[in-house]
């Protein structure tokens, strides 16, 4: 299995808007990887919500999984689940894309920027959260 690794030291000093753009770019790349996997699979993967996978909260390491790996492990975090869902929608002719939600949490160590990925569908007015629909507890989201 190919395991790429991004190490983004700049992330610690970027303004929130730039952090959002970085996360969004990485999710969009994963969407495109999933679209390639979708087209190569025979039979095609199941729809996300019929796959049996569940949400998994990230720990210290932020894992970004393609849809094949999410199926293998049975779980994914918001970035992986949204990348699958958006790829699925696009492959079925539905306009969709990732959307980043942010919050600054106050911790004993100081402020912490939390990012949560959801997807927009259609006219961008409708947001969908695959993480919530697949079992994310309210304490993990924004």
C-alpha positions as CSV (number, residue, x, y, z in Angstrom):
1,X,0.0,0.0,0.0
2,X,1.3,3.5,-0.9
3,X,1.3,5.7,2.2
4,X,2.1,9.3,1.3
5,X,2.7,11.8,4.1
6,X,2.3,15.5,4.2
7,X,4.1,17.4,6.9
8,X,2.9,21.0,6.9
9,X,4.9,23.1,9.4
10,X,3.6,26.3,7.7
11,X,0.2,25.3,8.8
12,X,1.1,26.5,12.3
13,X,1.7,30.1,11.2
14,X,-0.8,30.5,8.4
15,X,-3.9,32.7,8.9
16,X,-7.2,30.7,9.2
17,X,-8.3,31.5,5.6
18,X,-5.1,30.0,4.2
19,X,-5.4,27.0,6.4
20,X,-8.9,26.4,5.1
21,X,-7.6,26.7,1.5
22,X,-4.8,24.1,2.2
23,X,-7.3,21.6,3.7
24,X,-9.7,22.2,0.8
25,X,-7.0,21.6,-1.7
26,X,-6.1,18.3,-0.1
27,X,-9.7,17.1,0.1
28,X,-10.2,18.0,-3.6
29,X,-7.1,16.0,-4.5
30,X,-8.6,13.0,-2.5
31,X,-11.9,13.5,-4.4
32,X,-10.1,13.1,-7.7
33,X,-8.2,10.1,-6.5
34,X,-11.5,8.5,-5.5
35,X,-13.0,9.3,-8.9
36,X,-10.2,7.4,-10.5
37,X,-10.7,4.5,-8.1
38,X,-14.5,4.6,-8.8
39,X,-14.0,4.3,-12.5
40,X,-11.4,1.5,-12.2
41,X,-13.5,-0.6,-9.8
42,X,-15.5,-3.5,-11.2
43,X,-18.0,-3.7,-9.8
44,X,-18.2,-0.1,-8.7
45,X,-18.0,0.6,-5.0
46,X,-21.3,0.8,-3.0
47,X,-22.8,4.2,-2.2
48,X,-21.2,5.6,0.9
49,X,-24.3,5.3,3.0
50,X,-24.9,1.7,2.0
51,X,-21.3,0.6,2.5
52,X,-21.4,-0.2,6.2
53,X,-18.5,2.2,7.0
54,X,-18.7,4.4,10.1
55,X,-17.2,7.7,11.2
56,X,-13.9,7.5,13.2
57,X,-12.6,10.4,15.2
58,X,-9.0,11.5,14.4
59,X,-6.3,11.1,17.0
60,X,-2.9,12.7,17.0
61,X,-2.3,11.6,13.4
62,X,-4.7,12.9,10.7
63,X,-5.3,9.9,8.4
64,X,-6.6,10.7,4.9
65,X,-7.9,7.5,3.3
66,X,-9.1,6.9,-0.3
67,X,-12.5,5.1,-0.6
68,X,-10.8,1.7,-1.1
69,X,-8.9,2.1,2.2
70,X,-12.1,3.3,4.0
71,X,-13.8,0.2,2.8
72,X,-10.9,-2.0,4.0
73,X,-10.8,-0.4,7.4
74,X,-14.5,0.1,7.8
75,X,-14.2,3.7,9.0
76,X,-13.0,7.2,8.0
77,X,-12.8,10.7,9.4
78,X,-14.6,13.7,7.9
79,X,-12.0,14.3,5.2
80,X,-12.1,10.7,3.9
81,X,-15.9,10.4,4.1
82,X,-16.5,13.6,2.3
83,X,-14.0,12.8,-0.4
84,X,-15.8,9.5,-1.0
85,X,-19.3,11.1,-1.0
86,X,-18.3,14.0,-3.3
87,X,-16.7,11.5,-5.8
88,X,-19.8,9.4,-5.7
89,X,-22.1,12.3,-6.4
90,X,-19.9,13.7,-9.2
91,X,-19.7,10.2,-10.8
92,X,-23.5,10.1,-10.7
93,X,-23.8,13.5,-12.4
94,X,-24.7,15.5,-9.3
95,X,-22.8,18.8,-8.6
96,X,-21.1,18.6,-5.3
97,X,-17.9,19.6,-3.6
98,X,-16.1,19.8,-0.2
99,X,-16.8,22.6,2.2
100,X,-14.6,23.5,5.3
101,X,-16.1,24.5,8.6
102,X,-13.9,26.0,11.2
103,X,-13.9,26.9,14.9
104,X,-11.3,28.0,17.4
105,X,-11.3,26.0,20.5
106,X,-9.8,27.2,23.7
107,X,-7.6,24.6,25.3
108,X,-5.2,24.7,28.4
109,X,-2.4,24.9,25.8
110,X,-4.0,27.8,24.1
111,X,-6.3,28.3,21.0
112,X,-6.7,25.3,18.7
113,X,-8.0,25.6,15.1
114,X,-10.5,22.9,14.4
115,X,-11.5,22.0,10.9
116,X,-14.4,19.9,9.9
117,X,-15.2,18.9,6.3
118,X,-18.7,18.6,4.9
119,X,-20.0,18.7,1.4
120,X,-22.2,21.0,-0.6
121,X,-24.7,19.5,-3.0
122,X,-26.4,21.1,-6.0
123,X,-26.8,24.9,-5.6
124,X,-24.3,25.0,-2.7
125,X,-27.1,26.0,-0.4
126,X,-27.5,22.4,0.9
127,X,-24.7,21.1,3.2
128,X,-24.5,17.4,4.1
129,X,-22.3,16.0,6.8
130,X,-21.4,12.3,6.1
131,X,-19.6,12.2,9.5
132,X,-22.8,12.9,11.4
133,X,-24.8,10.6,9.2
134,X,-22.3,7.8,9.9
135,X,-22.1,8.1,13.6
136,X,-20.0,11.1,14.6
137,X,-20.8,12.1,18.2
138,X,-21.8,15.7,18.7
139,X,-18.6,16.3,20.7
140,X,-16.3,15.7,17.7
141,X,-17.9,18.2,15.2
142,X,-18.1,21.9,14.9
